[in-house]
Amino acid sequence: MPNGVEYQARPHDELIRELLDPRIPKSEREHAAAREIEALRETLAMLKVENEKLREALDDRGDWFYD
């Protein structure tokens, strides 16, 4: 490290939690990042549900092989 000073990054989960906390003031970029994170989380949740439905449908047909 420069000048013998060590730096430690803040934990990722803590940063995300702060970005999504409406009580904490944010810059325009942070607001945009928070909206994008929320949209991606919603998409992920929807895809997980869809994936489970597809797995069940394939299981019912008997031609789905996975671990």
GINOR-V767254 format. One record per residue. RES is the residue in one small letter. PHI is phi as a letter, one per 40 degrees, with the letter a starting at -180 (999 if undefined). Layout:
BEGIN
res = {RES & RES}
phi = {PHI & PHI}
END
This chain:
BEGIN
res = {m & p & n & g & v & e & y & q & a & r & p & h & d & e & l & i & r & e & l & l & d & p & r & i & p & k & s & e & r & e & h & a & a & a & r & e & i & e & a & l & r & e & t & l & a & m & l & k & v & e & n & e & k & l & r & e & a & l & d & d & r & g & d & w & f & y & d}
phi = {999 & c & f & g & c & b & b & b & c & c & d & d & d & c & c & c & d & c & c & c & c & c & c & c & c & b & c & d & c & c & c & c & c & c & c & c & c & c & c & c & c & c & c & c & c & c & c & c & c & c & c & c & c & c & c & c & c & c & c & c & c & g & b & b & b & a & c}
END
